[in-house]
Amino acid sequence: MEELLQIGVITSTHGIRGEVKVFPTTDDNKRFKKLKDCFIEYKNEMIPVKAKGCKFFKNMVILQFEGIDNINDVEKYKQCNLYVDREHAVPLDQDEYFMTDLIHMAVINESNEKIGTLNEIIPTGANDVYVVVDDDGKELLIPAIKECILSIDLEKKEMKVHLMKGLVD
C-alpha cells in the first residue's frame, strides 16, 4: 500500500501573499479545513509543508502554507501534486477504500476465476465505475455498486464481483 495519498493538484497562485489554488482529487473537500501536515511533490521530491489557512472558491480550495507568504515562493509549485500520509488521511467508513489501494487489484468472478485487473476508476457522480482489463487488453466496465462488488480483500489485492446481465458480451 502506498503511504502517501494524493489529495489535490496545485493549479496556480492566488493573490500575492503565497496562497495557492488547489484542484481537489478527494471526494471530501471539507478535509482541507483540518489539513495540517502535507507534502508537495516537486521535482520528484516530497517537500513537507504545513497548511495554515483554507478557503473555498467554486470547485477549488485556496491554501496557505506556514512560512510561505510571498507569491514568488509558491510560483514553482504550480502543477505539483499535494499529498498527505495515511496517518493524516480522512478516516474511511465501512466499505470505503482509497482509490490507490484498489488500482492493480485482481478482479475475480463468483467462481473465483480471474476476469482481469482493475486499471482505472472513473467517478461518475452517482457511483464510480471500475475499468477492468483482461489478459487480451479488453476493457470491462463494472459499476461500483453493492449488487456488483461482492467483496474486497486488501491483503490479497483481490476484488470479487458479480457480473450483472448486460455487462459482458
C-alpha positions in Angstrom: 0.0 0.0 0.0 1.2 3.5 -0.8 1.9 5.6 2.3 1.1 8.9 0.6 -2.3 9.7 -0.7 -2.9 12.4 -3.3 -5.5 15.0 -2.2 -5.1 17.6 -4.9 -3.1 19.4 -7.6 -1.8 23.0 -7.1 -3.1 24.7 -10.2 -2.0 28.3 -9.7 -1.1 31.0 -7.2 -3.8 33.1 -5.6 -3.0 36.7 -4.8 0.4 38.0 -3.7 0.7 36.5 -0.2 1.7 33.0 -1.1 -1.7 31.3 -1.3 -2.3 28.6 -3.9 -5.4 27.3 -5.7 -5.7 23.5 -5.4 -7.9 21.3 -7.5 -9.1 18.6 -5.0 -8.6 15.0 -6.0 -10.5 13.8 -3.0 -14.3 13.3 -2.7 -14.3 15.2 0.7 -13.3 18.8 0.2 -14.1 19.5 3.9 -10.9 17.5 4.7 -8.9 20.6 3.8 -10.3 22.6 6.8 -8.5 20.2 9.1 -5.4 19.8 6.9 -2.1 20.5 8.7 0.8 18.2 7.6 1.1 17.6 3.9 3.6 17.2 1.1 4.2 18.9 -2.2 5.7 16.7 -4.9 8.3 19.0 -6.5 10.9 17.7 -9.0 10.5 14.1 -7.7 11.0 15.1 -4.1 8.4 15.3 -1.4 8.5 18.7 0.3 6.9 18.7 3.8 4.6 21.7 4.4 2.1 22.7 7.0 -1.2 24.2 5.9 -2.3 27.2 7.9 -5.3 28.5 6.1 -8.1 27.3 3.9 -10.8 28.9 1.8 -13.2 27.6 -0.8 -13.8 29.2 -4.2 -16.1 27.5 -6.7 -14.6 24.0 -7.2 -11.2 25.0 -5.9 -9.5 25.1 -2.5 -7.3 28.1 -1.6 -4.5 27.1 0.8 -1.8 29.0 2.6 1.3 27.2 3.9 3.3 28.2 7.0 6.5 30.1 6.2 5.3 31.0 2.7 3.9 34.4 2.5 5.0 35.6 -0.9 3.8 34.7 -4.4 7.4 34.2 -5.6 7.9 31.4 -3.1 4.9 29.4 -4.4 5.2 30.1 -8.2 7.4 27.0 -8.6 4.7 24.7 -7.2 2.2 25.2 -10.0 1.0 21.9 -11.4 2.5 20.0 -8.4 0.6 17.2 -6.6 -0.4 17.6 -3.0 -0.3 14.6 -0.7 -1.0 13.5 2.9 0.3 10.4 4.6 -2.1 7.7 5.7 -1.8 8.9 9.3 -3.4 12.2 8.4 -5.9 10.9 5.9 -9.6 11.2 6.4 -11.0 8.2 8.2 -12.9 5.9 5.9 -16.4 4.5 6.6 -17.1 0.8 6.3 -16.9 -0.4 2.6 -14.9 2.7 1.6 -11.4 2.5 0.2 -8.7 4.7 -1.1 -8.6 4.5 -4.9 -4.8 3.9 -4.8 -5.4 0.7 -2.8 -7.8 -0.7 -5.5 -5.8 0.1 -8.6 -4.0 -3.0 -10.0 -6.2 -5.3 -7.9 -7.1 -8.7 -9.3 -10.8 -9.0 -10.2 -12.4 -12.4 -9.9 -15.9 -13.6 -10.6 -18.2 -15.7 -8.2 -16.5 -18.9 -9.4 -13.1 -17.5 -8.3 -11.9 -17.2 -12.0 -9.8 -14.1 -12.8 -11.6 -11.6 -15.0 -8.8 -9.1 -15.2 -7.1 -6.3 -13.3 -8.6 -3.1 -12.1 -6.8 -0.4 -14.1 -8.8 2.8 -13.6 -11.6 4.2 -11.5 -14.0 6.7 -13.2 -16.0 8.9 -10.9 -19.4 9.5 -12.4 -21.3 11.3 -9.7 -23.9 8.6 -8.9 -21.3 5.8 -8.4 -17.8 5.1 -9.6 -17.1 2.8 -12.5 -14.3 0.3 -12.4 -12.3 -0.3 -15.6 -11.2 -3.9 -15.6 -8.7 -5.0 -18.3 -8.4 -8.7 -19.1 -5.2 -10.5 -20.4 -6.1 -9.7 -24.0 -6.4 -6.0 -23.3 -10.2 -5.9 -23.5 -11.9 -3.5 -21.1 -14.9 -4.3 -19.0 -16.8 -1.5 -17.2 -18.2 -2.5 -13.8 -20.4 -0.2 -11.7 -19.1 0.2 -8.1 -22.4 -0.8 -6.6 -23.2 -3.4 -3.9 -25.0 -5.6 -6.5 -21.8 -6.0 -8.5 -19.0 -5.6 -5.9 -19.3 -8.7 -3.6 -16.1 -8.3 -1.6 -12.7 -6.5 -1.5 -9.7 -8.1 0.2 -6.9 -5.5 0.5 -4.4 -8.0 1.8 -4.9 -10.4 -1.1 -5.3 -7.4 -3.5 -8.5 -9.2 -4.8 -12.0 -8.0 -5.7 -14.8 -10.5 -6.1 -17.6 -9.3 -8.5 -21.0 -10.4 -9.7 -21.3 -9.6 -13.4 -24.9 -8.5 -14.0 -26.7 -9.3 -17.2 -25.7 -6.9 -19.9 -22.2 -6.1 -18.6 -20.5 -8.8 -20.6 -21.0 -9.5 -24.3 
